[in-house]
């Protein structure tokens, strides 16, 4: 057989590797620039939770695109929900749920090309391959932000609503509605 007659299998292996690398680099559509950009669009590391839909990884503030969770702090105010007429700070609950999910583990975030109006990076972050955005929406601690999601999380929101999970057991305003009221000075507290 051919392989029985090979005197130095390591040399053959190295030659094959070099050949494959040269072959790949010679392909006209192979774009080294896009390969470098792909690695720039991935951020991995320990996360600091800022809010129920925002974390900080390696100094980059990353807003989960396509979802919205109640505000733990916005223009000096905290968003409240009501459970049996009892006021609950639902923004703080969302933040706590995300902290409990991540714990001290590393996350991996796929960053989008454009930032949001607050200069935050936009992206989807994962913990052991599970989307944190999907987790938050499916468990009722965030909502499908249709304006930006193209209904990516609509089924997860329906699941949470149908099963009365998280904020779906309470009276609440969608975060985008609540923020509009704060900006319009409708909410004073």
C-alpha positions as CSV (number, residue, x, y, z in Angstrom):
1,X,0.0,0.0,0.0
2,X,1.0,3.6,-0.5
3,X,1.0,4.6,3.2
4,X,3.1,1.6,4.1
5,X,5.9,2.8,1.9
6,X,6.0,6.4,3.4
7,X,9.2,6.8,5.3
8,X,8.3,10.0,7.2
9,X,4.5,10.4,7.9
10,X,5.1,13.7,9.8
11,X,6.7,15.2,6.8
12,X,3.8,14.2,4.6
13,X,1.3,15.6,7.2
14,X,3.2,19.0,7.3
15,X,3.4,19.1,3.5
16,X,-0.4,18.5,3.3
17,X,-1.1,21.2,5.8
18,X,1.1,23.7,3.9
19,X,-0.6,22.7,0.6
20,X,-4.1,23.2,2.1
21,X,-3.2,26.6,3.5
22,X,-1.8,27.7,0.2
23,X,-4.8,26.3,-1.6
24,X,-7.2,28.2,0.6
25,X,-5.3,31.5,0.3
26,X,-5.2,31.1,-3.5
27,X,-9.0,30.9,-3.7
28,X,-10.1,34.2,-5.3
29,X,-13.2,34.7,-3.0
30,X,-11.2,34.1,0.2
31,X,-11.3,37.4,2.0
32,X,-8.8,37.8,4.8
33,X,-10.3,41.1,5.7
34,X,-13.8,39.6,6.4
35,X,-12.1,36.8,8.4
36,X,-10.5,39.5,10.6
37,X,-13.8,41.4,10.9
38,X,-15.6,38.2,12.0
39,X,-13.3,37.8,14.9
40,X,-13.7,41.5,15.8
41,X,-17.5,41.0,15.9
42,X,-17.2,38.4,18.7
43,X,-16.7,39.4,22.3
44,X,-16.1,36.8,25.0
45,X,-15.5,37.1,28.7
46,X,-17.1,37.7,32.1
47,X,-20.1,39.9,32.0
48,X,-21.2,42.7,34.3
49,X,-25.0,43.0,34.2
50,X,-26.2,46.6,33.7
51,X,-29.9,46.0,33.1
52,X,-32.2,43.2,32.1
53,X,-31.1,43.7,28.5
54,X,-27.6,45.2,28.8
55,X,-24.3,43.8,29.9
56,X,-20.7,44.9,29.8
57,X,-18.0,42.5,28.5
58,X,-14.3,43.6,28.3
59,X,-15.3,47.2,28.6
60,X,-17.9,47.1,25.8
61,X,-21.5,47.9,26.8
62,X,-23.7,45.5,24.8
63,X,-27.4,46.0,24.5
64,X,-29.3,42.8,23.5
65,X,-30.8,43.7,20.1
66,X,-34.4,42.8,19.5
67,X,-35.6,42.6,23.1
68,X,-36.5,45.2,25.7
69,X,-36.8,44.6,29.5
70,X,-38.2,47.0,32.1
71,X,-35.8,49.7,33.2
72,X,-33.9,49.5,36.5
73,X,-33.0,53.1,36.1
74,X,-34.0,55.6,33.4
75,X,-33.8,59.4,33.8
76,X,-33.8,59.1,37.6
77,X,-36.8,56.7,37.7
78,X,-37.2,53.0,38.2
79,X,-39.9,51.1,36.3
80,X,-42.6,49.5,38.5
81,X,-45.0,46.6,37.9
82,X,-47.9,45.7,40.1
83,X,-48.7,42.3,41.6
84,X,-52.1,42.3,43.4
85,X,-51.8,46.1,43.7
86,X,-48.3,45.8,45.3
87,X,-45.7,47.9,43.6
88,X,-42.7,45.9,42.5
89,X,-39.6,47.3,40.8
90,X,-39.7,45.1,37.7
91,X,-36.5,46.6,36.2
92,X,-34.6,45.4,39.3
93,X,-36.2,42.0,38.9
94,X,-35.1,41.7,35.3
95,X,-31.6,42.7,36.2
96,X,-31.5,40.2,39.0
97,X,-32.8,37.4,36.8
98,X,-30.1,38.0,34.2
99,X,-27.4,38.1,37.0
100,X,-28.7,34.8,38.4
101,X,-28.6,33.3,34.9
102,X,-25.0,34.4,34.1
103,X,-23.5,34.1,37.6
104,X,-19.7,34.3,37.2
105,X,-19.6,32.5,33.8
106,X,-18.1,33.8,30.6
107,X,-20.5,34.8,27.8
108,X,-20.0,35.1,24.1
109,X,-21.5,38.0,22.2
110,X,-22.1,38.4,18.4
111,X,-21.8,42.1,17.9
112,X,-23.8,43.9,15.1
113,X,-22.2,46.4,12.7
114,X,-24.1,49.5,14.0
115,X,-24.4,50.9,17.5
116,X,-27.6,52.2,19.0
117,X,-28.5,55.9,19.6
118,X,-26.8,55.7,23.1
119,X,-23.5,54.5,21.4
120,X,-23.9,51.0,22.9
121,X,-22.9,47.9,20.9
122,X,-25.9,45.9,19.8
123,X,-25.7,42.1,19.8
124,X,-26.9,38.7,20.9
125,X,-25.1,37.1,23.8
126,X,-24.8,33.4,24.7
127,X,-24.1,31.4,27.7
128,X,-23.0,27.8,26.9
129,X,-24.7,28.2,23.5
130,X,-28.0,29.5,24.9
131,X,-29.2,32.9,23.8
132,X,-29.6,35.2,26.8
133,X,-32.2,37.3,24.9
134,X,-34.3,34.2,24.2
135,X,-34.0,33.1,27.9
136,X,-35.1,36.5,29.2
137,X,-38.1,36.7,26.8
138,X,-39.2,33.1,27.2
139,X,-39.1,33.4,31.0
140,X,-41.2,36.6,30.9
141,X,-38.5,39.1,32.1
142,X,-38.1,40.9,28.7
143,X,-40.2,41.4,25.6
144,X,-39.9,41.0,21.9
145,X,-39.0,44.5,20.7
146,X,-40.9,44.2,17.4
147,X,-39.6,47.6,16.2
148,X,-36.1,46.1,16.0
149,X,-36.5,42.3,16.2
150,X,-38.6,41.5,13.1
151,X,-40.6,39.2,15.5
152,X,-37.5,37.1,16.2
153,X,-38.7,36.5,19.8
154,X,-42.4,36.6,19.3
155,X,-42.9,32.9,19.9
156,X,-40.9,33.1,23.1
157,X,-43.0,36.0,24.3
158,X,-46.2,34.1,23.5
159,X,-44.9,31.1,25.4
160,X,-44.2,33.3,28.5
161,X,-47.5,35.0,28.2
162,X,-49.5,31.8,27.7
163,X,-47.8,30.2,30.7
164,X,-48.0,33.4,32.8
165,X,-44.3,33.5,33.4
166,X,-42.3,36.5,34.9
167,X,-44.0,39.8,34.3
168,X,-47.0,38.1,32.7
169,X,-48.3,37.5,36.2
170,X,-48.4,41.2,36.9
171,X,-49.7,44.5,35.5
172,X,-47.0,46.3,33.6
173,X,-46.3,48.7,30.8
174,X,-44.0,47.7,28.0
175,X,-40.7,49.3,28.6
176,X,-40.8,51.4,25.4
177,X,-44.2,52.8,26.4
178,X,-43.0,53.5,29.9
179,X,-39.9,55.3,28.6
180,X,-42.1,57.5,26.3
181,X,-44.2,58.5,29.3
182,X,-41.1,59.4,31.3
183,X,-39.7,61.5,28.4
184,X,-43.1,63.2,28.1
185,X,-43.2,63.9,31.9
186,X,-46.4,61.8,32.2
187,X,-44.6,59.7,34.9
188,X,-43.5,61.9,37.8
189,X,-42.5,59.4,40.5
